[in-house]
Amino acid sequence: MEVIKIGLIGCGVVGSGTAKIILQNQELIQKRLGTRLEIKKIAVRNLNKRRDLDLPSHIFTTKVDELLTDPEIKIIVELIGGIEPAKSFILKAMAQGKHIVTANKALLAEHGPEIYQAAQKYQVDIAFEASVGGGVPIIKTLKESLAGNRILSLVGIVNGTCNYILTRMQEEGLAFEEVLRQAQEAGFAEADPTLDINGLDAAHKLAILASLAYGTEVHLGDIFVEGISDTDPLDMAFAQELGFVTKLLAICRLEKNALEVRVHPALIAKEHVLASVRLAYNAFYIRGDAVGDILLYGLGAGQMPTGSAVVADILDLARNIRCCISGRLPALSYAIDPLERVVLKPMSQVICRYYFRFSVLDKPGVLSKIAGILGLHEISIASVIQKGREQGGSVPIVMLTHEAQESAVQKALAQINQLDVVTAPTKILRIEEG
């Protein structure tokens, strides 16, 4: 029987999960593929590290070139992450005529066009399902299942760490710092969680998704990004009272031929389908012009869910190899080259509803001053609630607005925050109703 040999660069959490699935499900994979997959080499940093894999020791090597130059290895699986040396390894492998599977969201978000052009140049395929959503098949859905649709919007919960933190804060009223510490102890957050909590991990994923959905280059710098570190349990409690939950959302939406791409904490109604996505789960809410609304849901990280996505990509490329074809499905599913550049809407022009929490002195006329400034900027108030004094004597005033433009909101809040009756910067959350 024909054997297709693969090489893994990296054998950490995802790499070992990938190897386990191939070994455990070898018979099933062989039936589906019509041939056998064989892991010929795995490049690692430390040969002496103990690994729970039923593989002979000679398969492991510290020399990546043994994989890149081996003519028997047809598929290289890059699972080390980061920009370098991953980028150099992938480009060298492509130049040797090898097909690529990667889970490297940062590399694709920042250097995707160069990687995709190299794949076209060397007539090889690159697959990257595991780069977004772990075991949730969002990449294949956009590239293939919804290929006949114009994607009107995609709203996602794409970072499990942030969703875990926000869920715990929402349900237990805990402070951000406390939940983050517990998440790190439980293994739901990295020792250095910066990329997660500042929104950059979600932005990397959104850059890939927006490029797939709209056939355009979306760079990291094109995306408006806010993280969750300033999220306050008090605002979450007020939001819950008003019928909302707080989520870190990745949003891309086509509005009048201009594309919105943004990542930030947002309020969504408790009845919204994404409101029930808890803890470390991911979800993608897609609206297509033909198919309507679709929800994809599942674990967005972890050894076996992400390994599942990697193995699915390996099988796809192995099928192409068996049929002696490449380039059947372009990397971003668009055959045009170069891709057309869609007009990107600046964040200042985004229109949505808003939640404000003002901390003010308990004096007559305060509410009218704030409302007057909002009115000058054409920001209409939908509702107001006021509670007892906060610690230190300030009074919280919470407002929900009707739709307003971001630029007007920022100008109004800059004026309001200068009032002598305002004791702290205004807390702001956008409301996502799509």
C-alpha positions in Angstrom: 0.0 0.0 0.0 1.1 3.5 -0.8 2.6 5.5 2.2 2.6 9.3 2.5 5.3 10.4 4.8 5.1 13.6 6.9 7.5 15.5 9.1 6.5 17.5 12.2 8.4 20.6 13.3 7.6 20.8 17.0 6.2 18.3 19.5 4.6 20.4 22.2 1.0 20.4 23.1 -0.4 20.5 19.6 2.4 18.5 18.0 2.0 15.7 20.4 -1.8 15.8 20.0 -1.4 15.5 16.2 1.0 12.5 16.6 -1.4 10.8 19.0 -4.4 11.2 16.7 -2.4 9.8 13.7 -1.2 6.8 15.8 -4.5 6.1 17.6 -6.7 6.5 14.5 -4.3 5.0 12.0 -6.8 2.4 10.7 -9.6 4.9 10.4 -7.4 7.4 8.6 -6.2 4.6 6.2 -9.8 3.7 5.4 -10.7 7.3 4.7 -7.6 8.2 2.8 -7.0 4.9 0.9 -3.3 5.0 1.9 -1.3 5.1 5.0 0.1 8.1 6.8 3.5 7.7 8.4 5.4 10.2 10.7 8.9 9.8 9.4 10.6 12.6 11.4 9.8 15.0 14.3 12.1 18.0 14.9 12.4 18.9 18.6 14.6 21.1 20.7 15.4 18.5 23.4 15.8 14.9 22.5 15.9 13.9 26.2 12.4 15.3 27.0 10.0 12.6 28.0 7.0 12.3 25.5 3.9 10.1 25.9 4.1 8.8 22.3 4.5 5.3 21.0 7.3 6.2 18.6 10.9 4.9 18.2 13.6 7.3 19.4 15.2 7.6 15.9 12.2 9.5 14.6 13.2 12.5 16.8 15.9 14.9 15.7 17.1 18.4 16.6 18.0 19.1 12.9 15.1 20.6 11.0 17.0 20.3 7.7 16.7 16.5 8.0 12.9 17.0 7.4 13.1 19.9 4.9 15.6 18.1 2.5 14.2 14.5 2.8 12.7 13.7 -0.6 10.4 11.1 1.0 8.7 13.6 3.2 5.8 15.1 1.3 4.1 17.2 4.0 5.7 19.4 6.6 3.7 20.3 9.7 4.9 23.5 11.4 3.8 23.7 15.0 6.4 25.8 16.7 4.6 29.1 16.4 6.1 32.6 16.2 7.5 34.4 13.2 11.1 33.1 13.0 12.4 30.5 12.5 9.0 29.2 11.5 8.7 31.4 8.4 12.2 30.4 7.1 11.4 26.7 7.7 8.1 27.0 5.7 9.6 28.9 2.8 12.5 26.5 2.6 10.2 23.5 2.7 8.0 25.0 -0.1 11.1 25.6 -2.2 11.8 21.8 -1.8 8.3 21.1 -3.2 6.8 20.1 0.1 3.2 20.9 1.1 2.6 22.7 4.4 0.2 22.4 7.4 0.5 25.1 10.0 -1.3 26.4 13.1 0.7 29.6 13.1 -1.9 32.4 13.3 0.7 35.2 14.0 2.8 34.2 11.0 -0.2 34.1 8.6 -1.7 37.4 10.0 1.6 39.3 9.6 3.2 37.5 6.6 0.4 35.7 4.9 0.7 37.2 1.5 4.4 36.3 1.2 3.6 32.7 2.3 0.7 32.3 0.0 2.7 33.7 -3.0 5.5 31.2 -2.3 3.0 28.4 -2.3 1.7 29.5 -5.7 5.3 30.0 -7.0 6.4 26.4 -6.0 3.0 24.8 -6.8 2.4 23.5 -3.3 -0.5 23.7 -1.0 -0.7 25.3 2.5 -3.5 24.5 5.0 -4.1 26.3 8.2 -7.4 25.2 9.8 -5.8 25.0 13.3 -4.7 28.6 13.2 -8.2 29.8 14.2 -10.7 28.2 16.4 -8.9 25.0 17.4 -11.1 22.1 16.5 -13.9 24.3 15.1 -13.8 24.1 11.3 -14.2 27.8 10.5 -11.5 27.9 7.9 -13.0 25.1 5.8 -16.4 26.6 6.2 -15.4 29.9 4.8 -13.2 28.5 2.0 -15.5 25.8 0.8 -18.9 25.4 2.4 -19.9 29.0 2.1 -18.0 29.7 -1.2 -21.2 30.6 -3.0 -22.1 33.3 -0.4 -21.3 36.9 0.1 -20.4 37.0 3.7 -22.4 39.9 5.3 -20.9 39.6 8.8 -18.8 37.4 11.0 -18.8 37.8 14.8 -16.7 35.5 16.8 -15.6 34.6 20.3 -12.1 33.5 19.3 -10.0 33.6 22.4 -10.8 30.9 25.0 -8.7 32.5 27.7 -10.6 35.8 27.6 -13.9 34.0 27.4 -13.0 31.9 30.4 -12.0 35.1 32.4 -15.1 37.1 31.4 -17.4 34.1 32.2 -16.0 33.8 35.7 -16.2 37.5 36.3 -19.8 37.6 35.0 -21.0 34.7 37.0 -19.1 35.0 40.2 -18.5 38.8 40.4 -14.7 38.3 40.8 -12.1 41.0 39.8 -10.1 40.5 36.6 -6.8 40.0 38.4 -8.2 37.3 40.7 -9.7 35.3 37.8 -6.6 35.7 35.7 -4.5 34.3 38.5 -6.8 31.3 38.9 -6.9 30.8 35.1 -3.1 30.6 35.1 -3.1 28.1 38.0 -5.7 26.0 36.2 -3.8 26.1 32.8 -6.4 28.1 31.0 -4.1 31.1 30.7 -0.4 31.3 29.7 2.2 32.4 32.3 2.5 35.5 30.1 -1.1 36.1 29.0 -0.4 39.5 27.3 -1.3 38.5 23.7 -4.6 37.0 24.9 -5.8 39.7 27.3 -4.7 42.7 25.2 -6.7 41.4 22.2 -3.8 40.7 19.9 -4.4 37.0 19.7 -8.0 37.6 18.6 -6.8 40.3 16.1 -4.4 37.8 14.5 -7.3 35.4 14.0 -9.6 38.1 12.7 -7.0 39.2 10.1 -7.1 35.6 8.7 -10.9 35.3 8.9 -11.5 38.7 7.2 -9.0 37.9 4.4 -10.8 34.6 3.8 -14.3 36.0 4.0 -13.8 39.1 1.8 -10.8 38.2 -0.4 -8.7 41.1 0.7 -5.5 41.6 2.5 -6.2 42.6 6.1 -3.2 43.6 8.1 -2.9 43.6 11.9 -2.6 47.4 11.8 -6.0 47.6 10.0 -7.8 46.2 13.1 -9.1 48.3 16.0 -8.1 46.4 19.1 -9.0 46.7 22.8 -8.4 44.0 25.4 -10.2 43.0 28.6 -7.8 44.1 31.3 -9.9 47.2 32.2 -13.1 45.2 32.4 -14.8 46.0 35.7 -17.2 43.6 37.6 -19.4 46.6 38.4 -20.0 47.2 34.7 -20.7 43.6 34.1 -23.3 43.6 37.0 -25.0 46.7 35.6 -25.0 45.2 32.1 -26.5 42.0 33.4 -29.3 44.0 35.1 -29.9 45.7 31.7 -30.2 42.3 30.0 -26.6 42.0 28.6 -23.5 39.8 29.0 -19.9 40.9 28.3 -17.8 39.1 25.6 -14.6 39.9 23.8 -15.7 39.9 20.2 -13.9 39.7 16.9 -16.1 41.5 14.3 -15.9 41.9 10.6 -18.9 43.3 8.7 -19.4 44.6 5.2 -21.3 47.9 5.4 -22.0 49.8 2.1 -18.9 48.3 0.4 -16.6 49.2 3.4 -15.3 46.6 5.8 -15.3 46.9 9.6 -12.7 44.9 11.4 -12.5 45.3 15.2 -11.8 43.4 18.4 -13.0 44.7 21.7 -15.2 43.8 24.7 -18.8 44.3 23.9 -22.3 43.8 25.4 -24.6 41.3 23.7 -28.2 40.6 24.7 -28.7 37.5 26.9 -30.9 36.1 24.2 -28.2 36.3 21.6 -26.9 32.9 20.5 -23.3 33.9 21.5 -24.3 34.9 25.0 -24.4 31.2 26.0 -20.8 30.5 24.9 -19.1 30.0 28.3 -15.6 29.4 29.7 -12.9 28.3 27.2 -15.2 27.7 24.2 -15.1 29.5 20.9 -18.0 30.3 18.6 -18.4 31.9 15.2 -21.7 33.5 14.1 -21.8 34.0 10.4 -24.4 35.6 8.2 -24.3 34.8 4.5 -26.5 36.4 1.8 -27.8 33.0 0.6 -27.4 30.7 3.6 -28.6 33.1 6.3 -27.2 32.7 9.8 -24.8 29.9 10.9 -23.2 29.1 14.3 -20.0 27.1 14.7 -19.2 26.2 18.3 -16.5 24.2 20.1 -13.2 24.1 22.0 -10.9 26.7 20.5 -7.6 25.3 21.9 -6.1 22.3 23.6 -4.0 19.3 22.6 -6.7 17.1 20.9 -9.1 19.6 19.5 -6.3 21.6 17.8 -4.6 18.3 16.8 -7.9 17.2 15.2 -7.8 20.3 12.9 -4.1 19.6 12.0 -4.8 16.0 11.1 -7.8 17.0 8.9 -5.5 19.4 7.0 -2.9 16.6 6.6 -5.6 14.3 5.1 -6.7 17.0 2.7 -3.2 17.5 1.4 -2.6 13.8 1.3 -5.7 13.4 -1.0 -4.2 16.1 -3.3 -0.9 14.2 -3.4 -2.7 11.0 -4.3 -4.4 12.7 -7.1 -1.2 14.4 -8.3 -2.7 17.9 -8.0 -2.0 21.1 -6.2 -3.5 24.6 -6.2 -7.1 23.2 -6.6 -8.2 25.4 -3.7 -6.2 28.7 -3.4 -4.9 29.5 0.0 -7.6 32.2 0.6 -10.1 30.5 -1.8 -9.9 33.4 -4.2 -8.3 32.7 -7.6 -7.6 36.3 -8.4 -4.0 37.5 -7.9 -3.3 39.9 -6.5 -6.3 40.2 -4.2 -8.5 43.2 -4.5 -8.2 45.7 -1.7 -11.5 46.3 0.1 -12.1 49.7 1.6 -11.7 49.5 5.3 -13.9 51.6 7.5 -12.1 53.6 10.2 -13.1 52.9 13.7 -14.1 56.6 14.0 -16.9 55.9 11.5 -18.4 52.8 13.1 -22.0 53.2 14.3 -23.4 51.2 17.2 -25.1 51.6 20.5 -23.1 52.3 23.7 -23.1 51.7 27.4 -21.6 54.5 29.6 -20.9 54.5 33.3 -20.2 58.0 34.7 -18.7 58.4 38.2 -20.0 61.8 39.4 -20.5 63.9 42.5 -24.0 63.7 44.0 -25.0 67.3 43.1 -28.1 68.8 41.4 -27.8 69.4 37.6 -25.1 66.8 37.0 -27.3 64.6 34.8 -28.5 67.6 32.7 -24.8 68.7 32.1 -23.9 65.2 30.8 -27.1 64.9 28.7 -26.5 68.4 27.3 -23.0 67.5 26.0 -24.2 64.2 24.6 -27.0 66.1 22.8 -24.6 68.6 21.3 -22.8 65.6 19.7 -26.1 64.1 18.5 -26.0 61.2 20.9 -29.5 60.1 22.0 -30.1 58.5 25.4 -32.1 55.3 25.4 -32.2 54.7 29.2 -30.6 55.8 32.5 -30.2 54.1 35.8 -28.6 55.5 39.0 -27.5 53.5 42.1 -26.2 54.4 45.5 -22.8 55.9 46.1 -19.6 54.1 45.2 -16.7 53.8 47.6 -15.3 57.3 48.0 -18.6 59.1 47.7 -19.1 59.1 43.9 -22.4 58.2 42.4 -22.6 55.9 39.3 -24.9 56.9 36.5 -25.3 54.3 33.8 -26.7 55.2 30.3 -27.5 53.2 27.2 -27.6 55.2 24.0 -29.3 54.8 20.7 -27.0 54.3 17.7 -24.2 56.9 17.5 -20.9 57.3 15.6 -17.7 56.4 17.4 -16.0 59.8 16.6 -18.9 61.7 18.2 -18.9 59.5 21.3 -15.1 60.0 21.8 -15.5 63.8 21.4 -18.4 63.9 23.8 -16.7 61.8 26.5 -13.5 63.9 26.3 -15.7 66.9 27.2 -17.6 65.1 29.9 -14.5 63.8 31.6 -13.3 67.4 32.0 -16.3 68.4 34.0 -15.5 69.2 37.7 -18.3 66.9 38.8 -16.9 63.8 37.1 -14.6 61.9 39.5 -13.2 59.2 37.2 -12.8 58.5 33.5 -16.1 57.3 31.9 -16.4 53.5 31.4 -17.5 52.7 27.8 -18.7 49.5 26.3 -20.0 49.0 22.7 -23.3 47.1 22.2 -23.2 44.5 19.5 -26.7 43.8 18.1 -25.9 42.0 14.8 
